[in-house]
Each structure stands twice: as structure tokens, then as C-alpha cells.
């Protein structure tokens, strides 16, 4: 299937409750809420046939639809963003779904465009972003998920541990951090939600390991663009400074 015939949709999973920063998506960032910035900037990339917010909250639903956007209420509580968008996508006639994080308001075109391009290869089922990690403290930090790839940029393993382990001090391995922006063929996403949680996924608490444990590699795309993820009030303050 050639690329121009593929229907591409961006879905933004948006939970109202957040442990560290409740209602963070409805916080004002300049003259708009965080979720509106994310939605509007995703539209502005011009890459998608549709952009849809998928939410468990009537407040977020109304925020998007009252401002002319498209939103779907998700019916159930979900373990992950992938499960939430799978429920919304099941009845839609679409080919490629990109999961855009609701708490990353500064969405840019280039990394998402590179992510979509890999689906010109019919063998690619799932793709995701990663960036080179150079800071030793971050490499050792279990909050940074590392990914090891093969020569074709297919994922071999994701871990909170340091991979690769730097045993031979004569070489300098490249460390990649996994950035949780995913793109899927629709069927791959449906398969994911039908599979049971897998042992490595349960141990590491990294959802994409479920694909690897079922024999599906992720095509990894390197980006050097990192937005600001709004997880705390301090992040919101940082993001406010970037607006001007």
C-alpha cells in the first residue's frame, strides 16, 4: 500500500486525574489550556486526516468540542494510553494511529513526520521515537527508559536498567532514551489490547515490551527534539516561559 492512500489519525489520550499534578491538562498555559495547545499544535502539523482527543472527562471533552475540536469519551478506565485510544479506534476506518501525549503541548511536525514515513515499509507494524542520551546520571536513572536497537533500527529490548552494559571501556556505546510517542497500524494496536500483560512488561512497567514479547519489533526513529512534559507545577512554569 503506498503512503498517500493511508488514513492517518492522531489520537491524544487525556485523563483528567493525574497523581502528581491533578487536572494538569486543564491548567492555563498563556491564554489556552495545556490540552488545547496540544490539540491545536497537532492540527497545525498538517500531517493528519483527523486529530481526536480521547478522554474520560466531560470537562476535557467540553474544552475541546466547545472550541471546535473533535473528542471522544472513553467508556472505561484504562491501564494505558494505548488501551484508551484502542477503544476509540475500534470502529473507525483508519490505517495509522499516532498516540500524541496530552501533556506535551509543544508538538512539532518533524519528529511526527519521520515517524509516519517508516510506514511506507509494509513490514512496520509499530514505531516510536527515541533520543540519544549522553548524561551519565540520566543513563543510570530508572525513570529514563533505555532502548537497544539492531542495525535496522528495530528495537531489541527496552529497560529501566542501563542497556547496553558498558563492560569494554575501549568502546563508547550509544545510549538511547525511549520517548513515549507511538505510531501503530490499527490492527497492531487492536492486537496489543487483546494480549495479556507479559512477564517483562509486568516486571519493568514498560508497556511496549508486550509487543516484543509477542514477536513484534518497534521501528525506532531518532529525534533530537524534546518538548516539555507537564508533570508538575514547575513544568508548567517552565513551559510558560517558552511561549514568549
C-alpha positions in Angstrom: 0.0 0.0 0.0 1.5 3.3 -1.0 1.8 6.1 1.6 -0.7 8.5 0.2 -3.6 6.0 0.5 -3.1 5.5 4.2 -5.5 7.3 6.5 -3.5 8.9 9.3 -5.1 9.9 12.6 -3.6 11.5 15.7 -5.2 10.4 19.0 -4.5 12.3 22.2 -5.3 10.2 25.3 -6.3 12.7 28.0 -7.0 11.6 31.6 -8.4 14.3 34.0 -6.9 12.8 37.1 -3.1 12.9 37.4 -1.3 11.7 40.6 1.5 14.3 40.7 -0.5 17.2 39.2 -4.3 16.8 39.3 -6.2 18.4 36.4 -2.9 19.3 34.7 -4.3 19.2 31.2 -6.8 21.9 32.1 -4.2 24.3 33.6 -3.8 27.6 31.7 -0.7 28.0 29.6 -0.7 31.5 28.3 -4.3 32.1 27.0 -5.2 28.4 26.4 -5.3 25.2 28.4 -2.5 22.6 28.1 -4.8 20.2 26.3 -5.8 22.9 23.8 -2.2 23.7 23.0 -1.5 20.0 22.4 -4.6 19.6 20.2 -4.0 22.8 18.2 -0.3 22.2 17.6 -1.1 18.6 16.5 -3.6 20.0 13.9 -1.0 22.6 12.9 1.5 19.9 11.8 -0.8 19.3 8.8 0.1 15.6 8.9 -3.2 14.0 9.9 -6.6 13.4 8.3 -8.1 13.8 11.8 -7.0 14.7 15.3 -9.1 13.3 18.2 -8.8 13.8 21.9 -9.9 10.6 23.8 -10.8 11.4 27.4 -12.6 10.0 30.5 -13.6 13.6 31.5 -16.5 15.6 30.4 -14.6 18.7 31.4 -11.8 17.9 28.8 -14.4 16.7 26.3 -16.2 20.1 26.6 -13.0 22.1 26.5 -12.1 20.5 23.1 -15.6 20.4 21.5 -16.7 23.9 22.6 -13.6 25.2 20.8 -14.4 23.4 17.6 -12.3 20.3 18.1 -13.1 16.6 18.0 -13.2 14.5 21.1 -14.5 11.0 22.1 -15.5 10.0 25.6 -13.8 6.7 26.6 -16.2 4.4 28.3 -13.9 2.5 30.7 -11.0 3.2 32.9 -7.7 2.0 31.2 -4.3 0.9 32.3 -2.5 2.8 29.5 -3.0 5.4 26.8 -2.8 2.7 24.2 -5.8 0.9 25.7 -7.7 4.1 25.8 -7.2 5.0 22.2 -7.8 1.4 21.1 -11.3 1.6 22.5 -11.9 4.8 20.5 -10.3 3.5 17.3 -12.0 0.1 17.1 -15.0 1.3 15.0 -13.1 3.9 12.9 -11.9 3.3 9.4 -8.3 4.3 9.8 -4.9 2.8 8.9 -2.2 4.6 11.0 -2.7 5.9 14.5 -0.2 8.2 16.2 -0.5 8.4 20.0 0.3 12.0 20.9 0.9 12.7 24.7 -1.7 15.1 26.0 0.7 16.7 28.5 3.3 17.7 25.8 1.8 21.0 24.5 4.7 21.9 22.1 4.0 19.3 19.4 6.3 19.7 16.4 5.9 18.5 12.8 9.3 17.0 12.1 9.5 14.1 14.6 5.9 13.0 13.8 6.6 13.2 10.0 9.6 10.9 10.4 7.5 8.5 12.5 4.8 8.3 9.8 7.4 7.8 7.0 8.5 4.5 8.3 5.1 3.0 7.5 5.9 3.2 3.8 7.6 -0.1 4.6 4.7 -2.6 4.8 6.6 -4.7 7.4 6.5 -2.0 10.0 3.6 -2.6 12.5 4.6 -0.2 15.3 7.1 2.7 15.5 8.3 5.0 18.3 10.7 7.9 19.0 14.0 7.9 20.8 16.8 10.3 21.5 20.5 10.0 22.2 21.2 10.1 26.0 24.6 11.4 27.0 24.2 12.5 30.6 25.6 9.6 32.8 23.1 10.4 35.6 20.2 10.1 33.2 21.6 6.9 31.7 21.7 5.4 35.2 18.3 6.7 36.2 15.5 4.1 36.1 12.9 6.8 35.3 14.7 7.1 31.9 13.6 4.1 29.8 16.5 2.9 27.6 16.2 1.1 24.3 18.7 -1.1 22.4 18.3 -1.4 18.6 19.6 -3.6 15.8 21.3 -2.3 12.7 18.0 -1.6 11.0 16.8 0.5 14.0 14.4 -2.2 15.2 14.0 -2.4 19.0 15.7 -5.4 20.7 14.9 -4.5 24.3 13.5 -1.7 26.5 14.7 -1.4 30.1 14.9 0.9 33.0 18.4 -0.7 33.6 21.4 0.5 31.7 21.5 -1.2 28.3 24.0 -1.9 26.9 26.1 -2.6 30.0 29.5 -0.8 29.4 31.9 -3.7 30.0 34.5 -2.9 27.4 35.9 0.5 28.3 37.7 0.8 24.9 34.4 1.4 23.1 31.8 4.1 23.6 28.3 2.6 23.3 25.4 4.9 22.2 22.5 5.1 24.7 19.0 5.9 23.6 16.1 7.1 25.7 12.7 5.9 24.6 10.3 8.7 24.2 6.7 7.5 24.6 5.2 8.7 21.3 3.9 5.7 19.4 2.5 5.1 15.9 0.6 1.9 15.1 -1.1 0.2 12.2 -4.7 -0.2 13.5 -4.5 -4.0 13.7 -1.3 -3.9 15.7 -2.9 -1.7 18.3 -6.0 -4.0 18.5 -3.7 -7.0 18.9 -1.9 -5.2 21.8 -5.1 -4.7 23.8 -6.2 -8.3 23.3 -2.9 -9.7 24.5 -2.4 -10.4 28.2 0.2 -8.4 30.1 3.6 -10.1 29.5 6.3 -11.0 32.1 8.9 -8.4 31.1 6.2 -5.8 30.8 5.0 -6.6 34.3 8.5 -6.5 35.7 9.7 -3.3 34.1 6.3 -1.5 33.9 7.1 -0.6 30.2 4.0 -1.3 28.0 5.8 -1.6 24.7 7.6 -4.8 25.9 4.3 -6.5 25.3 4.9 -6.1 21.5 8.5 -7.5 21.8 7.3 -10.4 23.9 4.8 -11.2 21.2 7.4 -11.1 18.4 6.7 -7.6 17.1 9.7 -5.2 17.0 9.2 -1.5 17.1 10.8 0.6 14.4 12.7 3.3 16.3 13.1 6.8 14.9 15.8 9.1 16.3 14.8 12.7 17.1 16.7 15.5 18.8 13.5 17.4 19.6 12.3 17.2 23.2 9.3 19.1 24.2 8.3 20.0 27.8 6.2 17.3 29.5 3.8 18.9 32.0 4.1 16.7 35.1 4.4 19.2 37.9 3.5 22.9 38.5 7.2 23.7 37.9 7.0 22.2 34.4 4.0 24.4 33.7 6.1 27.4 34.8 8.9 26.3 32.5 6.5 25.9 29.6 5.0 29.4 30.2 8.5 30.9 29.6 8.8 29.1 26.3 5.6 30.6 25.0 7.2 34.1 24.7 
